[in-house]
Amino acid sequence: MKDEQVTTMVRNRYAAVAAGRAGCCGGTGTPDEASGNMGYSGAELASVPEGAHLGSGAGFDCFLAAQAVGSDGRVIGVDMTHEMLRRARDNAARVNAANVEFRLGEIEHLPVADNTADVVIANCVINLVPDKAQVYREAFRVLKPGGRIAISDVVNIAPLPAELATDEALLCGCVAGAAASRQIQQWLAAAGFIDSRIILKPESRELVKTWAPGRGIENYVASATIEARKPDTARV
């Protein structure tokens, strides 16, 4: 499948998620249950607007970040679907989140100026992007010298069988597009990052299993945190 076909397929899938016609990552249960299974605390779930449980999409992680940076900080959420942006902006207006804004764009081409961000976060989206190396280059570009990335994503731990690697539902469901840790480390280094760490979460196996029950995907991918830093003297 060509890269542009994957991008279009993912865009359509998450537009449907925003409209309530599809679920995220193929799991079951309510949004609160799904978010709880992914590690969010009850306090965090209670602190964001109802209906915001879709990463940057509807604003969940952005609203949590806004609480962390305080009124003097600023949070920018990026999503490539108009449907998600409408939900996120509506949610921000409902809770008067003055330090959060949402912009239309793709993570391969962030609508953010060079050297402006202290931290770049992402939650289970880089695996959906065909050109992952470009994502890390963009993160490096927008970070200030000394800035860092703090990413939660799904990584490949064993080669996927062809029937899983080419499955369209798994491409949109955070599985088939996962990259191996070694490859991610190479992309980070090529982009200019230092002090990179990729920490696998073996406990994610049971959650991953629910994304495609009975297909054994938990044997091939796992959740991980990806951390790295832009050198203090770096220039773009």
C-alpha positions in Angstrom: 0.0 0.0 0.0 1.4 3.4 -0.9 2.1 6.0 1.8 -0.6 8.4 0.7 -3.2 5.5 0.7 -2.2 4.7 4.3 -2.5 8.4 5.3 -6.0 8.7 3.7 -7.1 5.5 5.3 -6.0 6.6 8.8 -7.5 10.1 8.3 -10.9 8.6 7.4 -10.8 6.1 10.3 -10.2 8.8 12.9 -12.7 11.1 11.4 -15.1 8.3 12.0 -13.9 7.9 15.5 -14.6 11.6 16.1 -18.1 11.2 14.8 -18.7 8.2 17.0 -18.9 5.7 14.1 -15.7 3.8 15.1 -13.6 3.0 18.1 -9.9 3.7 18.7 -7.4 0.8 18.7 -10.1 -1.8 18.3 -10.6 -2.2 22.0 -13.9 -2.7 23.8 -15.6 -0.9 26.7 -16.3 2.7 27.5 -13.8 5.5 26.8 -13.1 5.8 30.5 -12.4 2.0 30.7 -10.2 2.2 27.7 -8.2 5.2 29.0 -7.9 3.5 32.4 -6.5 0.4 30.8 -3.9 2.6 29.1 -2.6 3.9 32.4 -4.6 7.1 33.0 -5.6 7.7 36.6 -9.1 8.3 37.8 -8.2 11.8 38.8 -6.8 12.5 35.3 -10.0 11.2 33.7 -12.1 13.3 35.9 -10.1 16.5 35.2 -10.8 16.7 31.5 -14.1 17.4 29.6 -16.3 14.5 28.8 -15.7 13.3 25.3 -12.0 14.3 25.3 -10.6 10.8 25.5 -8.9 10.7 22.1 -5.4 12.0 22.5 -4.7 15.3 20.8 -7.8 14.5 18.7 -10.5 15.6 21.1 -8.0 17.2 23.5 -7.4 14.7 26.3 -3.6 14.8 26.6 -3.6 18.5 25.7 -5.9 19.3 28.6 -3.7 17.2 31.0 -0.6 19.0 29.7 -2.3 22.4 30.2 -2.8 21.6 33.9 0.9 20.7 34.1 2.2 23.9 32.4 -0.2 26.2 34.3 -1.5 29.6 33.2 1.9 30.8 32.1 2.4 27.9 29.8 1.0 27.1 26.4 -0.1 23.8 24.8 -0.6 23.3 21.0 -2.5 20.2 19.9 -2.2 19.1 16.3 -4.7 16.8 14.4 -5.2 16.1 10.7 -9.0 15.8 10.7 -11.5 18.6 10.8 -13.8 16.4 12.8 -11.4 15.9 15.7 -10.5 19.6 15.7 -14.1 20.6 16.1 -14.5 18.3 19.0 -11.3 19.5 20.6 -12.1 23.2 20.2 -15.6 22.6 21.5 -14.1 20.9 24.6 -11.6 23.7 25.2 -14.4 26.3 25.0 -16.5 24.3 27.5 -13.8 24.3 30.1 -12.4 27.7 29.2 -8.9 26.3 28.5 -7.3 29.5 27.6 -3.8 28.1 27.4 -4.6 25.4 24.8 -5.1 25.8 21.1 -5.6 23.2 18.4 -4.2 23.4 14.9 -4.9 21.5 11.7 -1.8 19.6 10.4 0.1 16.4 10.1 2.8 15.4 12.5 5.2 15.0 9.5 4.7 18.7 8.8 3.9 20.4 12.1 2.2 23.8 12.0 4.7 25.1 14.6 7.7 27.4 14.3 11.3 26.3 14.7 12.8 26.2 18.2 9.6 27.1 20.1 8.5 24.0 22.1 9.9 22.8 25.4 8.4 19.3 25.1 6.8 17.3 22.3 4.4 14.6 23.4 2.5 12.0 21.3 0.3 9.1 22.4 0.1 6.1 20.0 0.1 8.0 16.7 3.6 7.8 15.2 3.0 4.1 14.4 0.1 5.3 12.2 2.5 7.4 10.0 4.3 5.9 7.0 7.3 8.3 7.2 8.3 8.0 10.8 11.8 9.4 10.3 10.2 12.7 9.1 8.1 12.8 12.3 11.3 12.7 14.4 12.9 15.4 12.2 9.9 17.6 12.7 9.9 17.1 16.5 13.6 18.1 16.5 12.9 21.2 14.4 10.2 22.6 16.6 12.0 21.9 19.9 14.1 24.6 21.6 17.7 23.6 22.2 17.6 21.4 25.3 13.9 20.5 24.7 12.8 16.9 24.8 10.3 14.4 23.5 8.2 12.2 25.7 6.3 9.7 23.6 4.1 6.7 24.3 3.7 4.4 21.3 3.5 0.9 20.1 6.8 -0.8 18.9 7.5 -4.0 17.1 9.1 -6.7 19.1 9.0 -9.5 16.5 8.5 -9.6 12.7 4.8 -9.5 11.8 3.4 -12.3 9.7 2.2 -11.0 6.3 -1.4 -11.4 7.1 -1.1 -9.0 10.1 1.4 -6.6 8.4 -1.0 -6.0 5.5 -4.2 -5.9 7.5 -5.9 -2.5 7.0 -7.7 -2.6 10.3 -4.4 -3.2 12.1 -2.7 -0.4 10.2 -5.3 1.9 11.6 -5.3 0.2 15.0 -1.8 0.9 16.2 -0.3 -2.5 15.3 0.8 -3.1 11.7 2.7 0.2 11.4 4.8 -0.3 14.5 8.6 0.0 14.1 11.3 -1.9 15.9 13.2 -0.2 18.8 16.5 -0.3 17.0 15.1 1.4 13.9 13.5 4.1 16.1 16.9 4.7 17.8 18.5 5.2 14.4 15.8 7.7 13.3 16.3 9.6 16.6 20.0 9.8 16.1 19.7 10.8 12.5 17.3 13.6 13.4 19.9 14.9 15.9 18.5 13.7 19.2 20.8 12.6 22.1 20.2 10.7 25.4 17.5 8.5 23.7 15.7 5.8 25.7 13.1 3.3 24.6 11.5 1.5 27.5 9.2 -1.5 26.7 6.2 -2.1 28.9 5.7 -5.9 29.1 2.6 -5.4 31.1 0.9 -3.9 28.0 0.6 -7.4 26.6 -2.9 -8.0 28.0 -4.2 -4.6 26.7 -2.7 -5.2 23.2 -4.4 -8.6 23.0 -7.8 -6.8 23.2 -7.1 -4.8 20.1 -7.5 -7.9 17.9 -8.6 -10.8 20.0 -7.5 -14.3 19.0 -4.9 -13.1 16.4 -1.8 -13.2 18.7 -0.8 -9.6 18.1 0.5 -9.4 21.6 3.4 -11.6 20.5 4.5 -9.0 17.9 4.0 -5.5 19.4 4.2 -3.8 22.8 3.6 -0.4 24.3 6.8 1.6 25.0 7.9 5.1 26.1 10.3 6.9 23.8 12.4 9.7 25.3 15.2 11.8 23.8 16.6 15.3 24.1 17.7 18.0 21.6 21.2 19.2 22.4 21.5 22.5 24.3 23.6 23.9 21.4 21.5 22.5 18.6 20.4 24.8 15.8 18.0 24.0 12.9 
